[in-house]
Amino acid sequence: MSSTLFTGGTIWTGDGDTDALLVTDGVVTATGRAAQRDDAQVVDLDGGFLMPSFGDGHAHPLYGGLEAVGPAVRSCGSVDEIVTAVRRYADAHPDEEWIVGASYDGSLAPHGLFDARWLDAAVPDRPVVLRAWDYHTLWCNSAALQRAGITADTPDPPLGEIPHREDGSVLGTLREWGATDLMMRVMPARDEQVRIAALGTAADYYAARGVTWVQDAWVEPADVETYAAAARQDALRMRFNLALYADPRHFDEQVTQFAEQRRRVEAAGNALLTAHTVKFFADGVVENETGALLAPYCSGLHSHSGDNRGMRNWEGDALAEAACRVDELGLQIHIHAIGDAAVRQALDAIDEVVRRNG
């Protein structure tokens, strides 16, 4: 057995403080006077402070890590700065077929509506796709819209919105899953080693801030494979739990796959990786006026302003039924619910799970 004694400072245990803590084979085994061991390696805190690390129950480490791979737009304070960052990145990467980045400040354009022509000025000949900081929105240039086949005649898909200019042409902003999926399905997949490295970038970020466990709160099948590959390669540098994405458009098919995805994670054989959770989106976000409200929005960002109450993703009792099926699989329920109508629906769903399943 290998033991380490931390002493010489203030040690917070969660329910009080102590002056000594003993760790044996990675497990806290004693505090205070009972922690004193002559054969332990001593770490002198030199008057410092030691506490348990943090866990983050809602994070997006894979997407966050990938932000460092594309154009640096997160810190940009204006549309011009974003366009300049995209142009600079494109010039430095002439061989990249698609320019993909995140996550720009959605409040920098009126009503969060960003025009494809602004990006065209920087990169007219290759597709450019940027995610907004809410991750429910894409800003695309004209070349990207053409690749996705999105035109003035493309109708708003279920669970999505495609804003237009006054002349009827497509603006370049895509809102919510139904619309963003039209673009995501034609974009080339990132190299798997780039994705695995992005998990390392995220882990370094979290560890520097005292976070050693996160739940990735939006994981699709390809993401499960990335995490499993990283686990097999011993490339995980912290603990991750995966929340498998539940899509109301495909749930009946997905629910049969959740248990298999969990088995694939377990088969990777790495204690740092689990898949215990399913992620539901009850609605969108307030910034887009897609968060589901009991009363209408009043700012008039949409053509149906005056009666817009946002977007409810699961109709009727569908969310409650889906939550019950997930609970029956022994998986945890994690619900994104922003607007008050969505919160009410989420609470009703949990209430139904308890009533039905105990």
Secondary structure, DSSP 8 states (H G I E B T S, - for coil): --EEEEEEEEEE-SSSEEEEEEEETTEEEEEGGGG--TTSEEEE-TT-EE---EEEEEE-HHHHHHHTTS-B-TT--SHHHHHHHHHHHHHH-TT-SSEEEEEE-GGGSGGG---HHHHHTT-SSS-EEEEETTSSEEEE-HHHHHHHT--TT----TT-B--B-TTS-B-SEEEHHHHHHHHHTTS----HHHHHHHHHHHHHHHHTTTEEEEEEEEE-HHHHHHHHHHHHTT---SEEEEEEEE-TTTHHHHHHHHHHHHHHHHHT--TTEEEEEEEEE-S--GGGT-S--SS---S--STTTTS-----SS-TTHHHHHHHHHHHTT-EEEEE--SHHHHHHHHHHHHHHHHHH-
